[in-house]
């Protein structure tokens, strides 16, 4: 399964089987986390066999069950880490999908468990991503029309349309899809909308856009 196939196959899953991650899978995820941290300067960590974060009221209210593994998306407070956490967190979700796992982005419906992961001085936790073997493969979310999230001056090239289609597959908080991609003079401007978690959402959408459009076709403004 390549990344485009993983992007189309991946849907949010909140219920997980009582099945541990095998050693080969953990090794592959750890390797990808190391690459992401090296490229981004983030402090992303894989937490395993830790059921407490998703055992409280908020998790039950959010209909989570069986979650024992998750990515903790940690980054320096300055500059703001939300967009890179979104970008590299989504890179990890698609790698997990390639490995036969399921995932779900979580911003509120979990509890911070002391000692489960490390937050250094000057760092903050942006979000977590549940990961494991889902009881289902999830279902596709509804998307806005492409015209609602794009602008262009002049003719719209096919690669830009493919990028927009990919961005609309990106998971966003409460499926709000508050982002805008503008094609201008061969460059792409990506902007978040107003609201909670829109900068994380933008990072996720930008990773999808790159996969759909192909990075050889454009430059970010």
FENZI-V630995 format. One record per pair of residues at least 12 apart in sequence whose C-alpha atoms are under 10 Angstrom apart, sorted by the first residue. I is the first residue (numbers start at 1). J is the second residue. If there is no record, write none. Layout:
BEGIN
I/J + I/J
END
This chain:
BEGIN
1/95 + 1/97 + 1/98 + 1/99 + 1/100 + 2/94 + 2/95 + 2/97 + 2/98 + 3/91 + 3/94 + 3/95 + 3/97 + 3/98 + 3/208 + 3/211 + 3/212 + 4/94 + 4/166 + 4/208 + 4/211 + 4/212 + 5/94 + 5/97 + 5/98 + 6/93 + 6/94 + 6/95 + 6/96 + 6/97 + 6/98 + 6/99 + 6/100 + 7/90 + 7/91 + 7/93 + 7/94 + 7/95 + 7/97 + 7/98 + 7/166 + 7/167 + 7/169 + 7/170 + 7/208 + 7/211 + 7/212 + 8/94 + 8/140 + 8/166 + 8/169 + 8/170 + 9/94 + 9/97 + 9/98 + 9/102 + 9/137 + 9/138 + 9/139 + 9/140 + 9/169 + 10/93 + 10/94 + 10/96 + 10/97 + 10/98 + 10/101 + 10/102 + 10/103 + 10/104 + 10/137 + 10/138 + 10/139 + 10/140 + 10/169 + 10/170 + 10/171 + 11/93 + 11/97 + 11/102 + 11/103 + 11/104 + 11/136 + 11/137 + 11/138 + 11/139 + 11/140 + 11/141 + 11/169 + 11/170 + 11/171 + 12/93 + 12/102 + 12/103 + 12/104 + 12/105 + 12/106 + 12/130 + 12/134 + 12/136 + 12/137 + 12/138 + 12/139 + 12/140 + 12/141 + 12/171 + 13/63 + 13/64 + 13/65 + 13/101 + 13/102 + 13/103 + 13/104 + 13/105 + 13/130 + 13/131 + 13/132 + 13/133 + 13/134 + 13/135 + 13/136 + 13/137 + 13/138 + 13/139 + 14/59 + 14/62 + 14/63 + 14/64 + 14/65 + 14/66 + 14/67 + 14/102 + 14/103 + 14/104 + 14/105 + 14/106 + 14/130 + 14/131 + 14/132 + 14/134 + 14/135 + 14/136 + 14/137 + 14/138 + 15/63 + 15/64 + 15/65 + 15/66 + 15/67 + 15/102 + 15/103 + 15/104 + 15/130 + 15/132 + 15/133 + 15/134 + 15/135 + 15/136 + 15/137 + 15/138 + 16/64 + 16/65 + 16/66 + 16/67 + 16/68 + 16/69 + 16/101 + 16/102 + 16/103 + 16/130 + 16/131 + 16/132 + 16/133 + 16/134 + 16/135 + 16/136 + 17/65 + 17/66 + 17/67 + 17/68 + 17/132 + 17/133 + 17/134 + 17/135 + 17/136 + 18/65 + 18/66 + 18/67 + 18/68 + 18/132 + 18/133 + 18/134 + 18/135 + 19/49 + 19/66 + 19/68 + 19/132 + 19/133 + 19/134 + 20/48 + 20/49 + 20/68 + 20/69 + 20/132 + 20/133 + 21/48 + 21/49 + 21/68 + 21/69 + 21/101 + 21/131 + 21/132 + 21/133 + 24/99 + 25/96 + 25/99 + 25/100 + 25/101 + 26/46 + 26/48 + 26/96 + 26/99 + 28/95 + 28/96 + 28/99 + 29/45 + 29/46 + 29/71 + 29/92 + 29/93 + 29/95 + 29/96 + 29/99 + 30/44 + 30/45 + 30/46 + 30/92 + 32/88 + 32/91 + 32/92 + 32/95 + 32/96 + 33/45 + 33/46 + 33/71 + 33/88 + 33/89 + 33/91 + 33/92 + 33/95 + 35/88 + 36/84 + 36/85 + 36/87 + 36/88 + 36/89 + 36/91 + 36/92 + 37/74 + 37/75 + 37/88 + 39/88 + 40/75 + 40/81 + 40/84 + 40/85 + 40/87 + 40/88 + 41/74 + 41/75 + 41/76 + 41/81 + 41/84 + 42/73 + 42/74 + 42/75 + 42/76 + 42/81 + 42/84 + 42/85 + 42/88 + 42/123 + 43/72 + 43/73 + 43/74 + 43/75 + 43/76 + 43/85 + 43/117 + 43/118 + 43/119 + 43/120 + 43/123 + 43/124 + 43/125 + 44/71 + 44/72 + 44/73 + 44/74 + 44/75 + 44/85 + 44/88 + 44/89 + 44/92 + 44/117 + 44/118 + 44/119 + 44/125 + 44/128 + 45/70 + 45/71 + 45/72 + 45/73 + 45/74 + 45/116 + 45/117 + 45/118 + 45/119 + 45/128 + 46/69 + 46/70 + 46/71 + 46/72 + 46/73 + 46/116 + 46/117 + 46/128 + 46/129 + 46/130 + 46/131 + 47/68 + 47/69 + 47/70 + 47/71 + 47/72 + 47/116 + 47/117 + 47/128 + 47/130 + 47/131 + 48/67 + 48/68 + 48/69 + 48/70 + 48/71 + 48/116 + 48/117 + 48/131 + 48/132 + 49/67 + 49/68 + 49/69 + 49/70 + 49/116 + 50/67 + 50/68 + 50/69 + 50/70 + 50/113 + 50/116 + 51/65 + 51/66 + 51/67 + 51/68 + 51/69 + 51/70 + 51/113 + 52/67 + 52/68 + 52/110 + 52/111 + 52/112 + 52/113 + 52/116 + 53/67 + 53/68 + 53/69 + 53/70 + 53/109 + 53/110 + 53/111 + 53/112 + 53/113 + 53/114 + 53/116 + 54/66 + 54/67 + 54/68 + 54/69 + 54/70 + 54/109 + 54/110 + 54/111 + 54/112 + 54/113 + 54/130 + 55/67 + 55/68 + 55/109 + 55/110 + 55/111 + 56/109 + 56/110 + 56/111 + 57/109 + 57/110 + 57/111 + 58/108 + 58/109 + 58/110 + 58/111 + 59/106 + 59/108 + 59/109 + 59/110 + 59/111 + 60/109 + 60/110 + 61/109 + 62/106 + 62/108 + 62/109 + 62/110 + 63/109 + 64/104 + 64/109 + 64/110 + 64/130 + 65/134 + 65/135 + 66/130 + 66/132 + 66/133 + 66/134 + 66/135 + 67/103 + 67/130 + 67/131 + 67/132 + 67/133 + 67/134 + 68/130 + 68/131 + 68/132 + 69/103 + 69/128 + 69/129 + 69/130 + 69/131 + 69/132 + 69/133 + 70/103 + 70/104 + 70/105 + 70/106 + 70/128 + 70/129 + 70/130 + 70/131 + 70/132 + 71/89 + 71/92 + 71/93 + 71/103 + 71/105 + 71/106 + 71/117 + 71/127 + 71/128 + 71/129 + 71/130 + 71/131 + 72/85 + 72/89 + 72/112 + 72/116 + 72/117 + 72/118 + 72/119 + 72/125 + 72/126 + 72/127 + 72/128 + 72/129 + 72/130 + 73/85 + 73/86 + 73/88 + 73/89 + 73/117 + 73/119 + 73/124 + 73/125 + 73/126 + 73/127 + 73/128 + 73/129 + 74/117 + 74/118 + 74/119 + 74/120 + 74/123 + 74/124 + 74/125 + 74/126 + 74/127 + 74/128 + 75/119 + 75/120 + 75/122 + 75/123 + 75/124 + 75/125 + 75/126 + 76/119 + 76/120 + 76/121 + 76/122 + 76/123 + 76/124 + 76/125 + 76/126 + 77/121 + 77/122 + 77/123 + 77/124 + 77/125 + 77/126 + 78/122 + 78/123 + 78/124 + 80/124 + 80/126 + 80/199 + 81/123 + 81/124 + 81/125 + 81/126 + 81/199 + 81/200 + 81/203 + 82/124 + 82/125 + 82/126 + 82/127 + 82/197 + 82/198 + 82/199 + 82/200 + 82/201 + 82/202 + 82/203 + 83/126 + 83/192 + 83/197 + 83/198 + 83/199 + 83/200 + 83/201 + 83/202 + 83/203 + 83/204 + 83/205 + 83/206 + 84/199 + 84/200 + 84/202 + 84/203 + 84/204 + 84/206 + 84/207 + 85/125 + 85/126 + 85/127 + 85/128 + 85/199 + 85/200 + 85/201 + 85/203 + 85/204 + 86/105 + 86/126 + 86/127 + 86/171 + 86/172 + 86/197 + 86/198 + 86/199 + 86/200 + 86/201 + 86/202 + 86/203 + 86/204 + 86/205 + 86/206 + 86/207 + 87/199 + 87/200 + 87/201 + 87/202 + 87/203 + 87/204 + 87/205 + 87/206 + 87/207 + 87/208 + 88/203 + 88/204 + 88/207 + 89/105 + 89/127 + 89/128 + 89/129 + 89/200 + 89/203 + 89/204 + 89/207 + 90/103 + 90/105 + 90/129 + 90/170 + 90/171 + 90/200 + 90/201 + 90/203 + 90/204 + 90/205 + 90/206 + 90/207 + 90/208 + 91/204 + 91/207 + 91/208 + 92/129 + 92/131 + 93/105 + 93/129 + 93/130 + 93/131 + 94/208 + 96/131 + 96/132 + 97/131 + 97/132 + 97/133 + 100/132 + 100/133 + 100/134 + 101/131 + 101/132 + 101/133 + 101/134 + 101/137 + 102/129 + 102/130 + 102/131 + 102/132 + 102/133 + 102/134 + 102/135 + 102/136 + 102/137 + 102/138 + 103/129 + 103/130 + 103/131 + 103/132 + 103/133 + 103/134 + 103/137 + 103/138 + 104/128 + 104/129 + 104/130 + 104/131 + 104/132 + 104/134 + 104/138 + 104/171 + 105/127 + 105/128 + 105/129 + 105/130 + 105/131 + 105/171 + 105/172 + 105/173 + 106/126 + 106/127 + 106/128 + 106/129 + 106/130 + 106/173 + 107/125 + 107/126 + 107/127 + 107/128 + 107/129 + 107/173 + 107/196 + 107/197 + 107/200 + 108/127 + 108/128 + 109/127 + 109/128 + 110/127 + 110/128 + 110/130 + 112/125 + 112/128 + 126/197 + 126/200 + 127/197 + 127/200 + 140/169 + 140/171 + 141/168 + 141/169 + 141/170 + 141/171 + 141/172 + 141/175 + 142/168 + 142/169 + 142/175 + 142/176 + 143/165 + 143/167 + 143/168 + 143/169 + 143/170 + 143/175 + 143/176 + 143/177 + 144/168 + 144/175 + 144/176 + 144/177 + 144/178 + 145/164 + 145/165 + 145/168 + 146/161 + 146/164 + 146/165 + 146/167 + 146/168 + 146/180 + 147/161 + 147/164 + 147/180 + 148/177 + 148/178 + 148/179 + 148/180 + 148/181 + 149/164 + 149/165 + 149/167 + 149/168 + 149/177 + 149/178 + 149/179 + 149/180 + 149/181 + 149/182 + 149/190 + 149/191 + 150/164 + 150/179 + 150/180 + 150/181 + 150/182 + 150/183 + 150/189 + 150/190 + 151/180 + 151/181 + 151/182 + 151/183 + 151/184 + 151/188 + 151/189 + 152/181 + 152/182 + 152/183 + 152/184 + 152/185 + 152/186 + 152/188 + 153/182 + 153/183 + 153/184 + 153/185 + 153/186 + 154/183 + 154/184 + 154/185 + 155/183 + 156/183 + 157/183 + 157/213 + 157/217 + 158/213 + 159/209 + 159/210 + 159/212 + 159/213 + 159/214 + 159/215 + 159/217 + 159/218 + 160/181 + 160/182 + 160/183 + 160/188 + 160/209 + 160/210 + 160/212 + 160/213 + 160/214 + 160/217 + 160/218 + 161/209 + 161/212 + 161/213 + 162/208 + 162/209 + 162/210 + 162/211 + 162/212 + 162/213 + 162/214 + 163/181 + 163/205 + 163/206 + 163/207 + 163/208 + 163/209 + 163/210 + 163/211 + 163/212 + 163/213 + 163/214 + 163/215 + 164/180 + 164/181 + 164/205 + 164/206 + 164/208 + 164/209 + 164/210 + 164/212 + 164/213 + 165/208 + 165/209 + 165/212 + 165/213 + 166/205 + 166/206 + 166/207 + 166/208 + 166/209 + 166/210 + 166/211 + 166/212 + 166/213 + 167/179 + 167/180 + 167/181 + 167/201 + 167/202 + 167/204 + 167/205 + 167/206 + 167/207 + 167/208 + 167/209 + 167/210 + 167/211 + 167/212 + 167/213 + 168/205 + 168/208 + 168/209 + 169/204 + 169/205 + 169/208 + 169/209 + 170/201 + 170/202 + 170/203 + 170/204 + 170/205 + 170/206 + 170/207 + 170/208 + 170/209 + 171/201 + 171/202 + 171/204 + 171/205 + 171/208 + 172/197 + 172/198 + 172/200 + 172/201 + 172/202 + 172/203 + 172/204 + 172/205 + 173/195 + 173/196 + 173/197 + 173/198 + 173/200 + 173/201 + 174/196 + 174/197 + 175/201 + 176/193 + 176/195 + 176/196 + 176/197 + 176/198 + 176/201 + 177/192 + 177/193 + 177/198 + 177/201 + 177/202 + 177/205 + 178/191 + 178/192 + 178/193 + 178/194 + 178/195 + 178/196 + 178/197 + 178/198 + 178/199 + 178/201 + 178/202 + 178/205 + 179/191 + 179/192 + 179/193 + 179/194 + 179/198 + 179/199 + 179/201 + 179/202 + 179/203 + 179/205 + 179/206 + 180/192 + 180/193 + 180/202 + 180/205 + 181/202 + 181/205 + 181/206 + 181/209 + 182/221 + 183/218 + 183/219 + 183/220 + 183/221 + 184/221 + 185/218 + 185/221 + 186/217 + 186/218 + 186/219 + 186/220 + 186/221 + 187/217 + 187/218 + 187/219 + 187/220 + 187/221 + 188/218 + 188/219 + 188/220 + 188/221 + 189/219 + 189/220 + 189/221 + 190/202 + 190/203 + 190/205 + 190/206 + 190/209 + 190/220 + 190/221 + 191/203 + 191/206 + 192/205 + 206/220
END
